[in-house]
Amino acid sequence: MKILIVDDSRAMRMIVMRTLRQAGFADHKLAEAANGAEALKSIESEPPDLVLCDWNMPEMSGIELLGRLRAEGRGVKFGFVTSEGNPEMKTTARDAGALFFVTKPFSVEAFQDALASVIS
């Protein structure tokens, strides 16, 4: 399975990758993008099986990316990994098609719980 990690912080992308490995997902191919626009180009050229995306980023936010993917008919599995997690955002994400919402700071267990039903 190919997992695309989208976050404007390189350090956070590294933390997410490390946490995925610690959570038992080391055998999956991991790719990175620094914002939604970069992620969209990557998805168009080499579609991932799952996108783990930050909400707030320059050029194109995570929710804008998800909306664009769904508008184009792309059903890639999508979840948010973000520092904000109010109930309104979670509802917006779910309504837009996100499968899960992991709030930073996160734990290995949070990734295991969120991805258990997404990655088989």
One Martini backbone bead per residue (centre of mass of N, CA, C, O) as a GRO file, in nm:
protein
  120
    1MET     BB    1   0.097   0.036   0.022
    2LYS     BB    2   0.031   0.375  -0.048
    3ILE     BB    3   0.149   0.663   0.141
    4LEU     BB    4   0.044   1.000   0.174
    5ILE     BB    5   0.221   1.276   0.315
    6VAL     BB    6   0.064   1.587   0.425
    7ASP     BB    7   0.291   1.861   0.502
    8ASP     BB    8   0.452   2.171   0.569
    9SER     BB    9   0.620   1.994   0.772
   10ARG     BB   10   0.893   1.808   0.768
   11ALA     BB   11   0.903   1.713   1.061
   12MET     BB   12   0.613   1.595   1.062
   13ARG     BB   13   0.654   1.389   0.840
   14MET     BB   14   0.868   1.229   1.000
   15ILE     BB   15   0.687   1.162   1.243
   16VAL     BB   16   0.473   1.007   1.090
   17MET     BB   17   0.660   0.791   0.975
   18ARG     BB   18   0.763   0.684   1.244
   19THR     BB   19   0.482   0.613   1.360
   20LEU     BB   20   0.404   0.409   1.145
   21ARG     BB   21   0.631   0.212   1.207
   22GLN     BB   22   0.557   0.174   1.514
   23ALA     BB   23   0.250   0.074   1.427
   24GLY     BB   24   0.316  -0.146   1.176
   25PHE     BB   25   0.370   0.024   0.873
   26ALA     BB   26   0.664  -0.041   0.730
   27ASP     BB   27   0.564  -0.200   0.451
   28HIS     BB   28   0.499   0.072   0.339
   29LYS     BB   29   0.472   0.317   0.108
   30LEU     BB   30   0.630   0.637   0.134
   31ALA     BB   31   0.509   0.969   0.086
   32GLU     BB   32   0.550   1.324  -0.010
   33ALA     BB   33   0.398   1.651   0.083
   34ALA     BB   34   0.381   2.018   0.140
   35ASN     BB   35   0.092   2.027  -0.007
   36GLY     BB   36  -0.196   2.017  -0.183
   37ALA     BB   37  -0.080   2.080  -0.463
   38GLU     BB   38   0.145   1.867  -0.456
   39ALA     BB   39  -0.042   1.628  -0.401
   40LEU     BB   40  -0.213   1.642  -0.656
   41LYS     BB   41   0.016   1.582  -0.852
   42SER     BB   42   0.092   1.310  -0.728
   43ILE     BB   43  -0.188   1.173  -0.760
   44GLU     BB   44  -0.203   1.203  -1.073
   45SER     BB   45   0.070   1.033  -1.130
   46GLU     BB   46   0.064   0.858  -0.829
   47PRO     BB   47  -0.154   0.687  -0.676
   48PRO     BB   48  -0.267   0.637  -0.375
   49ASP     BB   49  -0.430   0.463  -0.106
   50LEU     BB   50  -0.333   0.695   0.104
   51VAL     BB   51  -0.416   0.995   0.294
   52LEU     BB   52  -0.217   1.209   0.503
   53CYS     BB   53  -0.354   1.520   0.635
   54ASP     BB   54  -0.337   1.833   0.670
   55TRP     BB   55  -0.517   2.127   0.700
   56ASN     BB   56  -0.298   2.361   0.731
   57MET     BB   57  -0.194   2.517   0.423
   58PRO     BB   58  -0.036   2.623   0.170
   59GLU     BB   59  -0.218   2.683  -0.143
   60MET     BB   60  -0.356   2.401  -0.007
   61SER     BB   61  -0.569   2.258   0.174
   62GLY     BB   62  -0.694   1.970   0.292
   63ILE     BB   63  -0.999   2.027   0.231
   64GLU     BB   64  -0.947   2.114  -0.061
   65LEU     BB   65  -0.824   1.853  -0.156
   66LEU     BB   66  -1.060   1.668  -0.095
   67GLY     BB   67  -1.266   1.819  -0.271
   68ARG     BB   68  -1.112   1.781  -0.538
   69LEU     BB   69  -1.103   1.475  -0.544
   70ARG     BB   70  -1.412   1.432  -0.536
   71ALA     BB   71  -1.481   1.606  -0.789
   72GLU     BB   72  -1.292   1.399  -0.968
   73GLY     BB   73  -1.361   1.097  -0.852
   74ARG     BB   74  -1.168   1.041  -0.613
   75GLY     BB   75  -1.144   0.753  -0.374
   76VAL     BB   76  -0.931   0.804  -0.187
   77LYS     BB   77  -0.805   0.751   0.099
   78PHE     BB   78  -0.884   0.976   0.387
   79GLY     BB   79  -0.689   1.164   0.636
   80PHE     BB   80  -0.641   1.342   0.934
   81VAL     BB   81  -0.340   1.532   1.052
   82THR     BB   82  -0.393   1.756   1.325
   83SER     BB   83  -0.403   2.031   1.558
   84GLU     BB   84  -0.696   2.045   1.482
   85GLY     BB   85  -1.027   1.930   1.657
   86ASN     BB   86  -1.301   2.028   1.618
   87PRO     BB   87  -1.622   1.936   1.567
   88GLU     BB   88  -1.661   2.091   1.300
   89MET     BB   89  -1.418   1.973   1.148
   90LYS     BB   90  -1.499   1.677   1.172
   91THR     BB   91  -1.763   1.708   1.017
   92THR     BB   92  -1.647   1.824   0.756
   93ALA     BB   93  -1.462   1.585   0.696
   94ARG     BB   94  -1.676   1.363   0.687
   95ASP     BB   95  -1.859   1.498   0.468
   96ALA     BB   96  -1.607   1.495   0.253
   97GLY     BB   97  -1.465   1.181   0.318
   98ALA     BB   98  -1.334   1.126   0.575
   99LEU     BB   99  -1.224   0.854   0.787
  100PHE     BB  100  -1.031   1.040   0.971
  101PHE     BB  101  -0.907   1.195   1.297
  102VAL     BB  102  -0.591   1.315   1.389
  103THR     BB  103  -0.447   1.454   1.677
  104LYS     BB  104  -0.226   1.681   1.770
  105PRO     BB  105  -0.078   1.500   1.953
  106PHE     BB  106   0.032   1.173   1.887
  107SER     BB  107   0.004   0.821   1.875
  108VAL     BB  108   0.044   0.504   1.801
  109GLU     BB  109  -0.248   0.426   1.882
  110ALA     BB  110  -0.394   0.632   1.702
  111PHE     BB  111  -0.301   0.499   1.438
  112GLN     BB  112  -0.404   0.216   1.487
  113ASP     BB  113  -0.703   0.294   1.518
  114ALA     BB  114  -0.743   0.457   1.248
  115LEU     BB  115  -0.607   0.216   1.048
  116ALA     BB  116  -0.738  -0.064   1.094
  117SER     BB  117  -0.983  -0.024   0.873
  118VAL     BB  118  -0.800   0.082   0.625
  119ILE     BB  119  -0.571  -0.130   0.687
  120SER     BB  120  -0.521  -0.483   0.577
   0.00000   0.00000   0.00000
